[in-house]
Structure formats: C-alpha cells, structure tokens
Amino acid sequence: MKLHIIAVGHKMPAWVAEGYAEYAKRMPREATIELIEIKPDKRAAGKGGEQVREAEALRILEAVGRDYLVALDEHGQSPTTLKLADKFKAWLANGRDVALVIGGADGLHASVKERADWTWSLSPLTLPHGMVRVMLAEQLYRAWSVINNHPYHRGDVG
C-alpha cells in the first residue's frame, strides 16, 4: 500500500521538508509515504475562495484517482492514536492505496469532501500547512508503530 499525501502548496521551509522526510523514511516498504504537491490557485481580481477551491479540487481529484480518500478537515473525526492504528490496519487489509488530502489556504472544495471515504481532523485549531505535513507523516508512522508493537509509541496499547 502507498500512502499519498496530496498537499496544496509548495515552496515549504526547509524544516518542513526535513521533518516530513524523517518520518517518511521510517515507513516500511508495505506502507510507503509519497508527497504529491498541488500548485495552489491564485486569488486574482474577481476570483474568490470558492473559485480557488474549485480549481484546486480538480487537480486534487485527478491526483487521488481511485485511491481511498482521506480529507483532512477541522470538522472531521478526531480519533485517538489507537483508533487511527485500527484505521491504518483496515487500510492495509483493504489493499488500496490511500490518498490523504491537505487543502489549500481556502480549504477543501465540497466536491473533495463529498468524494472522501473518511474525513479526519488533526486538530480543531487552524494549523500551518507545512506543519500539517509533518504531523500527518508522524501520525502515520506512529499508527504503523502501534500495529507492529514498535517501541516508538509508548502510550497505552492495551
């Protein structure tokens, strides 16, 4: 299974690339993480947030293809680490690749949320997009470590 992190935005600071790369390299061959950056649409004269979200949605959905789609959205479910590990285990059993989508500055268009198989909230806070990339990669690695009884996750695994 491949985990595709589809993120609207590019030109991230070095600390984002370094943090993301650290957790991506820890993932096993059976659950690799790949980052796919989507160029953000620009707000121009007469072009509002809805038009920006719609233009980005077309590129996002093209990148997602037939993958199991997880939309990251503040209104999604906020699972515990152990519940996320259960989700991860189900994704592995399903055999489909998983696309985890981080929207742009204006958020995700309704068409992406409607296509989503699951909507996940990392936090009710508004977070910088670069930080979300790092947190997402870390949480995926943590979920894998729970499933495999790896010592990285030291929380209650009972």
Backbone as numpy.savetxt, mean C-alpha at the origin, in Angstrom:
# Nx Ny Nz CAx CAy CAz Cx Cy Cz
3.82 -14.92 -4.66 2.97 -13.74 -4.66 3.87 -12.50 -4.66
3.43 -11.53 -5.44 4.10 -10.24 -5.42 3.18 -9.23 -4.76
3.78 -8.37 -3.97 3.06 -7.26 -3.35 3.49 -6.01 -4.10
2.56 -5.42 -4.83 2.85 -4.20 -5.58 2.37 -3.01 -4.77
3.28 -2.16 -4.35 2.89 -0.90 -3.71 2.79 0.12 -4.84
1.57 0.52 -5.13 1.31 1.48 -6.20 1.08 2.82 -5.52
2.02 3.73 -5.72 2.00 4.99 -5.00 1.99 6.16 -5.97
1.02 7.04 -5.79 1.01 8.27 -6.58 2.05 9.20 -5.97
2.99 9.61 -6.79 4.05 10.49 -6.33 5.41 9.94 -6.70
6.35 10.84 -6.84 7.72 10.47 -7.15 8.63 11.55 -6.57
9.91 11.38 -6.78 10.90 12.32 -6.24 10.81 12.42 -4.71
10.84 11.28 -4.07 10.79 11.22 -2.61 12.17 11.52 -2.02
12.22 11.99 -0.79 13.52 12.22 -0.13 14.29 10.90 0.03
15.58 11.00 0.18 16.44 9.82 0.30 16.02 8.92 1.46
15.59 9.50 2.59 15.21 8.67 3.74 14.02 7.77 3.42
13.14 8.21 2.53 12.00 7.38 2.13 12.49 6.17 1.35
13.32 6.41 0.36 13.86 5.31 -0.45 14.65 4.33 0.41
15.45 4.86 1.34 16.26 4.00 2.21 15.38 3.18 3.15
14.39 3.82 3.76 13.49 3.10 4.67 12.70 2.03 3.95
12.14 2.40 2.81 11.37 1.43 2.01 12.27 0.25 1.61
13.46 0.56 1.08 14.37 -0.48 0.60 14.77 -1.44 1.72
14.94 -0.93 2.93 15.33 -1.78 4.06 14.32 -2.90 4.29
13.03 -2.55 4.29 12.01 -3.58 4.54 11.73 -4.41 3.30
11.81 -3.82 2.13 11.57 -4.58 0.89 12.61 -5.69 0.73
13.88 -5.40 1.10 14.92 -6.41 0.93 14.78 -7.56 1.94
14.09 -7.32 3.03 13.89 -8.37 4.04 12.83 -9.39 3.65
11.99 -9.03 2.69 10.88 -9.92 2.31 11.41 -11.17 1.61
10.76 -12.30 1.83 11.18 -13.55 1.20 10.77 -13.59 -0.28
11.34 -14.53 -1.02 11.02 -14.66 -2.45 9.54 -14.93 -2.70
8.89 -15.60 -1.77 7.47 -15.93 -1.98 6.54 -14.74 -1.72
7.08 -13.62 -1.29 6.26 -12.43 -1.03 7.11 -11.16 -1.22
7.56 -10.96 -2.43 8.39 -9.79 -2.70 7.54 -8.53 -2.80
8.17 -7.40 -2.48 7.51 -6.10 -2.59 8.14 -5.34 -3.76
7.27 -4.79 -4.60 7.72 -3.97 -5.71 6.99 -2.63 -5.66
7.74 -1.56 -5.79 7.17 -0.21 -5.78 6.91 0.23 -7.21
5.68 0.67 -7.46 5.31 1.23 -8.76 4.84 2.66 -8.50
5.60 3.61 -9.02 5.25 5.01 -8.82 4.39 5.51 -9.98
3.32 6.20 -9.61 2.41 6.81 -10.58 2.65 8.31 -10.55
2.87 8.88 -11.70 3.10 10.32 -11.76 1.83 11.05 -11.33
1.96 11.96 -10.37 0.77 12.70 -9.93 0.28 13.66 -11.02
-1.02 13.84 -11.06 -1.61 14.81 -11.99 -1.48 16.19 -11.36
-1.32 17.20 -12.19 -1.15 18.55 -11.67 -2.47 19.30 -11.66
-2.65 20.06 -10.59 -3.80 20.97 -10.53 -3.45 22.17 -11.40
-4.17 22.33 -12.46 -3.94 23.48 -13.35 -5.18 24.36 -13.30
-5.13 25.45 -13.99 -6.28 26.37 -14.03 -7.53 25.61 -14.47
-8.55 25.68 -13.65 -9.81 25.02 -13.96 -9.83 23.53 -13.68
-8.76 22.96 -13.18 -8.70 21.53 -12.89 -8.69 21.34 -11.38
-9.78 20.82 -10.85 -9.91 20.65 -9.41 -9.53 19.26 -8.95
-9.73 19.03 -7.65 -9.38 17.76 -7.03 -10.04 16.55 -7.66
-11.31 16.67 -8.03 -12.02 15.54 -8.64 -11.40 15.14 -9.97
-11.04 16.12 -10.79 -10.42 15.81 -12.09 -9.03 15.20 -11.89
-8.31 15.69 -10.89 -6.98 15.14 -10.59 -7.12 13.68 -10.14
-8.03 13.42 -9.21 -8.25 12.04 -8.72 -8.66 11.11 -9.86
-9.52 11.61 -10.74 -10.00 10.78 -11.85 -8.86 10.43 -12.82
-8.03 11.40 -13.15 -6.89 11.15 -14.04 -5.91 10.16 -13.40
-5.65 10.33 -12.11 -4.75 9.41 -11.41 -5.35 8.02 -11.31
-6.66 7.94 -11.13 -7.35 6.65 -11.01 -7.16 5.80 -12.26
-7.21 6.41 -13.42 -7.01 5.66 -14.66 -5.63 5.00 -14.67
-4.61 5.72 -14.27 -3.25 5.17 -14.24 -3.10 4.13 -13.14
-3.74 4.38 -12.00 -3.68 3.42 -10.89 -4.32 2.10 -11.31
-5.53 2.16 -11.83 -6.25 0.92 -12.18 -5.55 0.16 -13.29
-4.90 0.87 -14.19 -4.12 0.20 -15.23 -2.96 -0.56 -14.60
-2.30 0.04 -13.62 -1.18 -0.60 -12.94 -1.64 -1.79 -12.10
-2.83 -1.69 -11.51 -3.36 -2.76 -10.66 -3.68 -4.00 -11.48
-4.26 -3.80 -12.64 -4.64 -4.95 -13.46 -5.63 -5.85 -12.74
-5.30 -7.13 -12.64 -6.20 -8.10 -12.02 -5.80 -8.46 -10.59
-4.84 -7.72 -10.05 -4.38 -7.98 -8.68 -5.52 -7.80 -7.67
-5.36 -8.43 -6.52 -6.23 -8.17 -5.37 -5.88 -6.75 -4.95
-6.87 -5.86 -4.89 -6.60 -4.45 -4.65 -6.89 -4.06 -3.20
-5.88 -3.51 -2.55 -6.02 -2.95 -1.21 -5.85 -1.44 -1.34
-6.91 -0.70 -1.04 -6.85 0.76 -1.08 -6.51 1.28 0.30
-5.47 2.08 0.40 -5.15 2.71 1.68 -5.94 4.00 1.80
-6.78 4.06 2.82 -7.69 5.19 2.98 -8.00 5.35 4.47
-8.07 6.58 4.91 -8.30 6.84 6.35 -9.63 6.26 6.85
-10.56 5.97 5.94 -11.86 5.43 6.35 -11.90 3.90 6.29
-10.78 3.29 6.02 -10.72 1.83 5.93 -10.65 1.18 7.30
-10.51 -0.13 7.29 -10.38 -0.89 8.52 -8.98 -0.69 9.09
-8.89 -0.71 10.42 -7.62 -0.57 11.12 -7.34 -1.86 11.89
-6.77 -2.85 11.22 -6.54 -4.13 11.89 -5.37 -4.08 12.86
-5.39 -4.98 13.81 -4.22 -5.18 14.67 -3.14 -5.87 13.83
-1.96 -5.97 14.36 -0.88 -6.66 13.67 -1.26 -8.12 13.41
-1.86 -8.77 14.38 -2.22 -10.18 14.20 -3.33 -10.36 13.16
-4.27 -9.43 13.10 -5.33 -9.50 12.07 -4.73 -9.25 10.68
-3.76 -8.33 10.61 -3.09 -8.10 9.33 -2.32 -9.35 8.92
-1.69 -10.02 9.86 -0.98 -11.26 9.55 -1.96 -12.31 9.00
-3.18 -12.37 9.55 -4.20 -13.28 9.02 -4.55 -12.92 7.58
-4.68 -11.62 7.30 -4.96 -11.17 5.93 -3.82 -11.59 5.01
-2.59 -11.37 5.45 -1.42 -11.72 4.66 -1.41 -13.21 4.34
-1.73 -14.03 5.36 -1.77 -15.48 5.17 -2.81 -15.85 4.12
-3.97 -15.18 4.15 -5.03 -15.42 3.17 -4.56 -15.01 1.77
-3.82 -13.89 1.67 -3.30 -13.47 0.36 -2.35 -14.52 -0.19
-1.49 -15.07 0.65 -0.56 -16.10 0.21 -1.32 -17.33 -0.28
-2.35 -17.72 0.44 -3.14 -18.89 0.07 -3.92 -18.66 -1.22
-4.34 -17.43 -1.45 -5.12 -17.08 -2.63 -4.30 -17.23 -3.91
-3.02 -16.92 -3.84 -2.16 -17.07 -5.01 -2.15 -15.88 -5.96
-3.00 -14.90 -5.74 -3.01 -13.71 -6.59 -2.00 -12.70 -6.07
-1.48 -11.90 -6.99 -0.66 -10.78 -6.56 -1.56 -9.76 -5.88
-0.97 -8.94 -5.02 -1.71 -7.95 -4.25 -1.17 -6.56 -4.59
-2.08 -5.65 -4.92 -1.71 -4.25 -5.18 -2.20 -3.42 -4.00
-1.29 -2.72 -3.35 -1.61 -1.84 -2.24 -1.46 -0.42 -2.75
-2.55 0.33 -2.77 -2.57 1.63 -3.44 -2.55 2.78 -2.46
-1.56 3.67 -2.66 -1.44 4.91 -1.90 -1.82 6.04 -2.86
-2.87 6.76 -2.54 -3.34 7.83 -3.42 -2.44 9.05 -3.40
-2.80 10.01 -4.23 -2.05 11.26 -4.33 -2.49 12.26 -3.27
-2.06 13.48 -3.44 -2.35 14.55 -2.47 -3.85 14.79 -2.32
-4.62 14.52 -3.37 -6.07 14.71 -3.31 -6.82 13.44 -2.92
-6.10 12.38 -2.60 -6.74 11.13 -2.20 -7.05 10.23 -3.39
-7.84 9.19 -3.12 -8.20 8.22 -4.14 -9.57 8.54 -4.73
-9.69 8.35 -6.02 -10.97 8.53 -6.70 -11.92 7.40 -6.28
-13.20 7.68 -6.32 -14.22 6.69 -5.94 -14.09 5.40 -6.73
-13.67 5.47 -7.99 -13.56 4.26 -8.82 -12.51 3.29 -8.27
-11.45 3.81 -7.67 -10.43 2.95 -7.08 -10.97 2.32 -5.80
-11.66 3.11 -4.99 -12.24 2.59 -3.75 -13.31 1.53 -4.04
-14.09 1.75 -5.09 -15.13 0.77 -5.46 -14.52 -0.53 -5.97
-13.39 -0.45 -6.66 -12.72 -1.63 -7.20 -11.97 -2.40 -6.11
-11.71 -1.73 -4.98 -10.90 -2.33 -3.91 -11.56 -3.58 -3.34
-10.73 -4.58 -3.09 -11.18 -5.80 -2.41 -11.17 -5.59 -0.90
-10.34 -4.66 -0.45 -10.25 -4.34 0.96 -9.74 -2.91 1.09
-10.25 -2.17 2.07 -9.79 -0.81 2.33 -9.16 -0.79 3.72
-7.92 -0.33 3.76 -7.09 -0.40 4.96 -6.68 1.01 5.38
-6.85 1.30 6.66 -6.38 2.56 7.23 -5.18 2.27 8.10
-4.04 2.87 7.72 -2.85 2.77 8.58 -3.01 3.62 9.82
-3.78 4.72 9.69 -3.96 5.65 10.80 -5.08 6.61 10.45
-5.79 7.11 11.46 -6.78 8.16 11.17 -6.10 9.52 10.91
-4.81 9.59 11.14 -4.06 10.82 10.90 -3.76 10.95 9.41
-3.58 12.17 8.95 -3.08 12.40 7.60 -1.57 12.28 7.67
-1.02 11.38 6.87 0.41 11.09 6.92 1.09 11.51 5.62
2.35 11.90 5.67 3.09 12.19 4.44 3.19 10.92 3.59
3.05 11.08 2.30 3.02 9.91 1.42 4.29 9.09 1.49
5.43 9.76 1.62 6.68 9.02 1.74 6.72 8.16 2.99
6.23 8.70 4.08 6.20 7.95 5.33 5.28 6.74 5.21
4.18 6.90 4.48 3.25 5.78 4.29 3.95 4.63 3.56
4.76 4.94 2.58 5.51 3.90 1.87 6.36 3.09 2.83
7.08 3.79 3.69 7.97 3.12 4.65 7.14 2.31 5.64
6.10 2.93 6.19 5.25 2.23 7.17 4.59 1.00 6.55
4.13 1.12 5.33 3.47 0.01 4.66 4.44 -1.15 4.45
5.63 -0.86 3.96 6.63 -1.92 3.76 6.97 -2.58 5.10
7.10 -1.77 6.15 7.42 -2.32 7.47 6.30 -3.21 7.98
5.06 -2.79 7.81 3.93 -3.58 8.29 3.77 -4.88 7.52
4.06 -4.86 6.23 4.03 -6.10 5.44 5.11 -7.06 5.92
6.30 -6.52 6.18 7.37 -7.36 6.71 6.99 -7.90 8.09
6.40 -7.06 8.92 5.98 -7.49 10.25 4.94 -8.61 10.16
3.96 -8.45 9.27 2.93 -9.49 9.10 3.57 -10.81 8.67
4.51 -10.72 7.73 5.22 -11.94 7.31 5.96 -12.55 8.49
6.61 -11.72 9.32 7.38 -12.24 10.45 6.48 -12.93 11.47
5.26 -12.41 11.66 4.31 -13.05 12.58 3.94 -14.44 12.06
3.60 -14.52 10.78 3.19 -15.79 10.17 4.30 -16.83 10.30
5.54 -16.39 10.19 6.68 -17.30 10.18 7.41 -17.40 11.51
6.77 -16.91 12.58 7.36 -16.96 13.93 8.77 -16.40 13.96
8.99 -15.38 13.17 10.28 -14.70 13.14 10.36 -13.77 14.35
11.51 -13.62 14.97 11.61 -12.81 16.19 11.43 -11.30 15.99
11.33 -10.82 14.74 11.17 -9.38 14.52 9.96 -8.84 15.28
8.83 -9.55 15.19 7.64 -9.12 15.90 7.66 -9.75 17.29
7.77 -8.92 18.30 7.87 -9.42 19.67 6.58 -9.25 20.45
5.53 -8.82 19.77 4.24 -8.65 20.44 3.61 -9.98 20.78
2.43 -9.93 21.34 1.67 -11.13 21.71 1.24 -11.85 20.44
1.79 -13.03 20.21 1.42 -13.80 19.03 0.48 -14.94 19.39
0.03 -14.97 20.61 -0.84 -16.05 21.06 -2.20 -15.87 20.58
